[in-house]
Amino acid sequence: MKAIELRHLRCLVTIADEGSFGRAAARLGMSQPAVSQLLRRLEDVLGQPLIDRASQPVGLTPVGALVLPAVRRCLLAVDDALALARRAARGETGRLRIGFSAPSLYNDVPVMIRRFRAASPDVTVEMIAVPSQDQAAALLDRRIDLGFGSTPAEDASLARILVGEEGMLAALPVWHPLAGTGPLRLVDLAGEDWILPPRGTHARDSLILHCAALGFTPRIAGENGDFTAVLALVRTGAGIALAADRFRDFTGPDLVLRAIEDFQPRLCTYLAWRRDENDPIVERFLATAGKAERNS
């Protein structure tokens, strides 16, 4: 069977709409003989005339009237598919998988995600909890498309930008001897058990370095990247911890957050993605978030 092309189908629909080979040719930007040839090719393939050429204006044969609605649906489906492909190429539809660590959702990151959702309502956004230290592997394995976490991506194939930074305080139970209002220095905490963020986070590395400079190593009683869980552990007496000032609302009457005079650690939140990423949805997210410039 000879192949039927979209131009043959469009020719039939245009002739039926215009009721004239001449007007159909003008609408299609073709010569009238070329339109007649296209229609003849379609009729040859089907083995039946589709247009009654003897009528004025020209009309459909019974077979043509039967076929025309299906031809219209076919062309509409093709147009819809092309429109969908164009929207996908612009990053307006599809799926975006965002990995996040629990602390990253307590700053401006939710605002960035809401802004993207509002600008791209046809993109399905999947939020996937991934600890900061595991996000590089999740990105490289293509389990997520973007990652918000506190551990900077060190892999050369990943790009990152700093999207949030704030100071951290010491979280102590209210019954702790150092929970009062007097000056608090890092050396005062030398004998304490610590519940620290995971390895590789700026706050943890900074604490260990400062302690070493003062001649001691902090005793690590546990690790946890979820600050709500960390504060709960501090309440149990498992140790002291570092927490961002924004977590004051989560402390309750059993905890206090105190500044350390000679140590000001920072809680950093990074957005990371693959350098070779060519997904337009990722590019759209970076642009919508106001972070289109790729630096690291």
C-alpha positions as a printed Julia matrix, in Angstrom:
296×3 Matrix{Float64}:
   0.0    0.0     0.0
   1.29   3.43   -0.86
   1.98   5.63    2.15
  -0.57   8.24    3.17
   0.99  11.45    4.41
  -0.48  14.19    6.55
  -0.56  16.53    3.56
  -2.99  14.17    1.83
  -5.31  14.25    4.82
  -5.05  18.03    5.2
  -5.87  18.37    1.52
  -9.11  16.41    1.92
 -10.19  18.43    4.95
  -9.42  21.75    3.25
 -11.33  20.88    0.09
 -14.31  19.79    2.19
 -14.18  23.01    4.2
 -13.77  25.33    1.21
 -16.06  23.54   -1.26
 -13.66  24.47   -4.04
 -10.33  23.19   -5.35
  -9.27  26.76   -6.12
 -10.0   28.11   -2.64
  -8.42  25.03   -1.06
  -5.27  25.61   -3.14
  -5.11  29.25   -2.03
  -5.55  28.29    1.63
  -2.85  25.63    1.39
  -0.49  27.87   -0.55
  -0.34  25.42   -3.46
  -1.37  25.3    -7.09
  -4.75  23.83   -7.95
  -3.2   20.93   -9.96
  -1.04  20.06   -6.94
  -4.13  19.9    -4.71
  -5.9   17.69   -7.22
  -2.87  15.41   -7.37
  -2.76  15.05   -3.56
  -6.45  14.18   -3.42
  -6.09  11.69   -6.27
  -3.22   9.99   -4.42
  -5.38   9.58   -1.32
  -8.29   8.23   -3.36
  -6.01   5.81   -5.16
  -4.77   4.42   -1.85
  -8.3    4.03   -0.5
  -9.7    2.77   -3.8
 -12.71   5.08   -3.56
 -13.52   8.65   -4.65
 -13.87  10.99   -1.69
 -14.91  14.23   -3.41
 -17.82  14.63   -5.83
 -16.15  16.8    -8.43
 -19.34  17.23  -10.47
 -21.23  19.1    -7.74
 -21.01  22.83   -7.23
 -19.7   23.57   -4.71
 -17.76  20.34   -4.67
 -18.94  17.99   -1.96
 -18.13  14.7    -0.35
 -19.05  11.31   -1.7
 -20.73   8.93    0.8
 -17.34   7.35    1.49
 -15.76  10.78    1.88
 -18.47  11.82    4.36
 -17.79   8.66    6.35
 -14.03   9.1     6.34
 -13.82  12.86    6.99
 -14.58  12.84   10.76
 -11.86  10.23   11.37
  -9.42  12.26    9.27
 -10.2   15.36   11.33
  -9.57  13.44   14.56
  -6.3   12.14   13.18
  -5.05  15.61   12.28
  -6.18  16.98   15.63
  -4.29  14.22   17.44
  -1.15  15.03   15.45
  -1.48  18.74   16.21
  -2.0   17.96   19.9
   1.08  15.73   19.93
   3.19  18.42   18.29
   1.92  21.05   20.72
   2.72  18.75   23.63
   6.23  18.15   22.28
   6.8   21.9    21.94
   5.61  22.5    25.5
   7.85  19.71   26.77
  10.79  21.27   24.92
  10.08  24.53   26.76
   9.9   22.71   30.11
   6.21  23.46   30.53
   5.07  19.88   31.04
   6.58  16.65   32.32
   8.0   15.57   35.67
  10.55  17.07   38.07
  11.96  15.0    40.95
  13.33  17.16   43.76
  15.41  15.57   46.48
  15.44  17.37   49.8
  16.86  17.03   53.27
  14.53  17.91   56.12
  16.42  21.07   57.24
  16.37  22.51   53.72
  12.6   23.0    53.88
  12.74  25.42   56.8
  14.1   28.38   54.83
  13.36  29.93   51.42
  13.43  26.64   49.52
   9.63  26.09   49.83
   9.11  29.56   48.34
  11.25  28.63   45.34
   9.31  25.42   44.81
   5.93  27.15   45.14
   7.06  29.77   42.61
   7.96  27.04   40.16
   4.66  25.21   40.7
   2.73  28.41   40.03
   4.7   29.14   36.85
   4.55  25.52   35.61
   1.19  24.05   36.67
   1.44  21.19   34.17
   4.75  19.92   35.53
   4.38  17.13   38.08
   6.71  17.9    40.98
   7.77  14.89   43.05
   9.3   15.68   46.44
  11.66  12.9    47.54
  13.3   12.87   50.97
  17.03  12.22   50.51
  19.6   12.93   53.25
  22.12  15.58   52.26
  25.05  13.16   52.2
  23.17  10.84   49.79
  22.03  13.44   47.27
  25.16  13.36   45.09
  24.69   9.62   44.49
  20.97  10.11   43.87
  21.73  12.76   41.25
  24.41  10.7    39.53
  22.09   7.65   39.49
  19.35   9.89   38.05
  16.95   9.07   40.87
  16.41  12.8    41.37
  16.78  15.81   39.05
  17.61  18.45   41.67
  18.78  18.25   45.25
  18.42  20.66   48.18
  20.75  19.79   51.04
  23.41  21.01   53.44
  26.29  18.97   52.03
  28.0   20.62   49.05
  28.27  18.42   45.95
  31.98  17.78   45.48
  31.69  15.58   42.37
  33.01  17.4    39.29
  30.01  16.25   37.24
  27.63  18.1    39.57
  26.97  21.82   39.78
  25.76  23.64   42.86
  24.72  27.04   44.1
  24.27  28.33   47.63
  20.6   29.18   48.15
  20.49  29.78   51.89
  22.81  30.52   54.8
  22.18  31.33   58.45
  23.85  31.22   61.82
  23.57  28.32   64.25
  23.34  28.22   68.04
  23.97  25.63   70.72
  20.85  23.7    71.7
  20.88  22.68   75.38
  18.25  21.25   77.71
  16.9   23.87   80.09
  18.31  21.99   83.06
  21.87  22.09   81.69
  24.32  24.08   83.86
  25.25  26.21   80.84
  21.65  26.98   79.86
  21.77  30.29   81.74
  22.49  33.75   80.41
  26.2   34.06   81.07
  28.81  34.09   78.28
  29.14  30.75   76.5
  32.39  29.75   74.81
  33.17  26.66   72.78
  35.72  25.44   75.29
  32.96  25.39   77.93
  31.4   22.56   75.93
  34.56  20.44   75.72
  33.19  17.72   78.01
  29.79  17.45   76.34
  28.3   14.74   74.18
  27.27  16.09   70.79
  24.55  15.13   68.35
  26.03  16.32   65.07
  24.83  16.74   61.49
  26.02  14.09   59.0
  29.59  14.04   57.73
  30.43  16.57   55.06
  28.14  19.34   56.33
  29.72  22.74   56.83
  28.5   23.06   60.43
  29.95  19.72   61.49
  33.31  20.27   59.79
  33.55  23.77   61.23
  32.81  22.55   64.77
  35.46  19.82   64.64
  38.07  22.23   63.29
  37.37  24.85   65.95
  37.43  22.26   68.72
  40.77  20.95   67.45
  42.17  24.49   67.49
  41.17  24.69   71.16
  42.83  21.38   71.93
  39.94  18.95   72.23
  37.8   16.63   70.11
  34.03  16.7    70.56
  32.49  13.46   71.77
  29.97  12.39   69.14
  26.95  10.71   70.7
  24.95  10.54   67.5
  24.35  11.89   64.0
  21.11  13.17   62.54
  20.28  15.59   59.75
  16.69  16.23   60.83
  16.74  19.11   63.29
  13.34  18.29   64.75
  14.68  14.84   65.62
  17.92  16.37   66.92
  16.04  18.68   69.27
  13.98  15.75   70.5
  17.21  13.87   71.28
  18.56  16.87   73.18
  15.38  16.84   75.29
  16.1   13.24   76.25
  19.53  14.2    77.56
  21.37  12.33   74.8
  23.64  15.31   74.22
  23.78  18.89   73.01
  23.56  20.0    69.39
  23.71  22.85   66.92
  20.48  24.3    65.58
  19.59  27.27   63.43
  17.99  30.23   65.17
  14.82  29.67   63.14
  14.21  26.53   65.22
  13.38  28.54   68.33
   9.7   27.85   67.64
  10.42  24.12   67.95
  12.34  24.2    71.22
   9.44  24.47   73.66
   9.99  25.0    77.4
  12.56  22.18   77.71
  15.28  23.62   75.47
  17.25  26.82   75.04
  19.29  28.03   72.08
  22.42  29.93   73.04
  24.99  31.75   70.95
  28.6   30.62   71.29
  30.72  33.77   71.55
  33.87  32.43   69.88
  32.22  30.13   67.33
  29.62  31.15   64.76
  28.86  28.13   62.56
  26.68  28.52   59.49
  23.91  26.32   58.21
  24.26  26.32   54.41
  21.66  25.04   51.96
  22.78  24.14   48.45
  20.9   23.4    45.25
  22.69  20.78   43.14
  22.11  19.28   39.7
  23.98  17.4    36.98
  26.28  19.55   34.84
  25.35  17.61   31.71
  21.63  18.02   32.39
  19.65  18.86   29.26
  16.16  18.56   30.68
  14.35  21.84   29.91
  12.28  21.42   33.08
  15.44  21.64   35.2
  16.54  24.72   33.27
  13.08  26.21   33.78
  13.26  25.56   37.52
  16.64  27.27   37.77
  15.36  30.25   35.8
  12.1   30.48   37.76
  14.0   30.29   41.03
  16.15  33.19   39.89
  19.25  30.97   39.85
  19.8   30.44   36.15
  23.47  31.4    36.27
  25.38  28.18   36.81
  28.27  28.68   39.13
  29.79  26.54   41.8
